[in-house]
Structure formats: structure tokens, C-alpha cells
Amino acid sequence: MLFDGINVLRTGKFFGPEIPGPWRHIPAAIGINPFSMGPVFIVLGIGWLGAASMAVLKPDLAFLPLVVMAVLTLWYIPIGTMLSILVLLVIFLARPF
């Protein structure tokens, strides 16, 4: 997401196909041009890198950041949604209660 956010800011298009994936319908439905979402992708990319780093370096503190990032990425259909659900399943099933 970080790479794609930087790429869309630099070139005006996302990396990959000319037309973004199915996720583009969600921002478009509320009047946001999907090609203006570069900063959102950058913030989410940095957030995911931070949460993943925390999961490796301080696993006991990573639960909340991972949940927040996964929930914030559910709109990114289909890949982000699938990966977010997978992350949520893994952290909830692996978490000791």
C-alpha cells in the first residue's frame, strides 16, 4: 500500500491495471476520486509496517495495532479484505485468554 500510494502521487495511476480493482467503488460512492487516495494508501502502508514490526519486536503489544489496521483495511476489496480477515482470525485464535 505504501508503494502504491507513492506511485499514484508520483504518476497519477496505481501500479498495475489502468483501472483500480473493485475497491474503487467504495470511495467513488461517497464522491472521492480513487486516484486521489494516495495519501490514504501511504498512511495505511506505514501503519501496516508499524503493526507488523511491533508483532515481530513486541508481540505482546501488537494485538491492538493489528486489529486496528485490519479493520481499517477491510474496504480494500478483494486482497485487503481477505488479508484483513486472515489477520483478524490469526490474532484472535492465537491470542491467549
Secondary structure, 3 states (H helix, E strand, C coil): CHHHHHHHHHHCCCCCCCCCCHHHHHHHHCCCCHHHCHHHHHHHHHHHHHHHHHHHHCHHHCHHHHHHHHHHCCCCCCHHHHHHHHHHHHHHHHCCC
